[in-house]
Amino acid sequence: MWAQTRRANELLGVGFAAQHGLGQIKYVLFNPVYVRTSFAGEFPASVRFFITLFGKLFAKPAERASCPSSTSSSAPRPRNSRSTRPPRSWTTAPTGGDREDAERIFRETKRLLNG
């Protein structure tokens, strides 16, 4: 299940890039903080126990872990931005199969959302 979710997110990224090109998107931000939110899916009892335990011990409440998206600007982020990891570039281009899969997931998502 987790591998499928990861792959779906990768394909959504490929699809976004295919539809919008490079445009003004210069970087991607992610939240490196463990956020206390619900989790979905069917997990064995032992996994649910540890996710719940680690959430209570280490996670921050969502209101403390995120910042408003209005704080972003069109200017490139400085290399010394508040990231816990240094910026890095990805040079791996999507394959033809990735593009086809991305188009398919986009069509299916759109079909499901439109009823």
PASEGU-274578 format. One record per residue (C-alpha): x, y, z; residue in one letter. Coordinates in steps of 0.02 Angstrom, whole numbers, padded with zeros to 5 digits, always signed. Layout:
% residues N
XYZA;...
% end
This chain:
% residues 115
+00000+00000+00000M;+00138+00124+00045W;+00232+00088-00116A;+00072+00118-00215Q;+00044+00284-00127T;+00224+00337-00159R;+00209+00288-00342R;+00044+00383-00360A;+00126+00539-00289N;+00273+00520-00409E;+00153+00505-00555L;+00055+00657-00498L;+00220+00753-00500G;+00262+00690-00675V;+00087+00737-00733G;+00098+00910-00656F;+00264+00943-00743A;+00194+00880-00908A;+00042+00994-00897Q;+00126+01149-00828H;+00304+01135-00893G;+00443+01216-00796L;+00352+01383-00786G;+00380+01473-00622Q;+00400+01316-00517I;+00581+01322-00464K;+00580+01218-00307Y;+00473+01101-00205V;+00447+01120-00018L;+00407+00980+00099F;+00378+00975+00285N;+00520+00882+00371P;+00429+00888+00538V;+00330+00739+00601Y;+00152+00807+00610V;+00018+00738+00726R;-00123+00694+00607T;-00234+00545+00579S;-00174+00402+00472F;-00280+00301+00354A;-00269+00124+00294G;-00275-00049+00362E;-00128-00085+00474F;-00091-00229+00591P;-00122-00190+00775A;+00065-00182+00811S;+00094-00051+00674V;-00055+00053+00734R;+00013+00047+00911F;+00185+00113+00860F;+00116+00247+00744I;+00004+00309+00885T;+00144+00300+01013L;+00271+00390+00904F;+00140+00520+00860G;+00110+00558+01043K;+00295+00561+01085L;+00373+00651+00937F;+00243+00735+00827A;+00199+00919+00830K;+00019+00978+00817P;-00024+01031+00638A;-00047+01214+00687E;+00133+01220+00754R;+00212+01117+00616A;+00154+01214+00464S;+00162+01391+00403C;+00036+01479+00292P;+00067+01457+00106S;+00048+01645+00088S;+00224+01663+00156T;+00294+01595-00007S;+00354+01715-00139S;+00403+01709-00320S;+00585+01742-00276A;+00700+01591-00269P;+00731+01524-00096R;+00901+01565-00027P;+01020+01419-00008R;+01022+01449+00180N;+00833+01438+00195S;+00751+01356+00346R;+00770+01181+00278S;+00840+01039+00379T;+00919+00970+00223R;+01023+01061+00095P;+00940+01096-00073P;+00970+00966-00206R;+00925+00943-00387S;+00854+00790-00471W;+00919+00750-00642T;+00818+00593-00674T;+00694+00625-00813A;+00531+00527-00817P;+00522+00383-00940T;+00391+00363-01076G;+00303+00236-00965G;+00299+00361-00823D;+00217+00489-00936R;+00086+00365-00995E;+00049+00311-00817D;+00041+00493-00762A;-00084+00533-00900E;-00189+00383-00850R;-00192+00429-00664I;-00238+00609-00711F;-00382+00551-00823R;-00447+00430-00692E;-00434+00558-00552T;-00525+00687-00657K;-00660+00559-00702R;-00686+00513-00519L;-00694+00694-00463L;-00817+00742-00600N;-00933+00599-00556G;
% end
